[in-house]
Amino acid sequence: MTASAEDSEEVPRKRLKFRCYKPHDEHLQGKQLAQVEATSIDNTVTDILNQASSQSADIDLNTLAPRKANWDLKRDVEKKLAKLERRTKRAMAEMIREKLKSERDIVAGVANEQDAAEDSD
């Protein structure tokens, strides 16, 4: 792009808006926005409070009971504990199988020794 092409494409300038600031300069005072009055919300608040008071009679007292301090920790760890519980049961079953197998091997070994002893007599 050349310098003449850049001049032809003017960038729109942003206007100054003074919402909360009152400028001291006379030129800038004309750019101050008018003060906005806050709307009254008294009627809206009273309507909401009336609706809430009529609904509060329907609330079950059990739902108002405070939760224990660690309820969120229990909730987050529950899935991990379930997985560990399955692994624990599987490991215990495997240990029992190994124990039974070793006992069978011992019984078979004793029986073989007894048969060998009887054969030698």
Helices and strands as residue ranges (DSSP letters): H 3-8, H 26-29, H 42-56, H 61-64, H 71-120
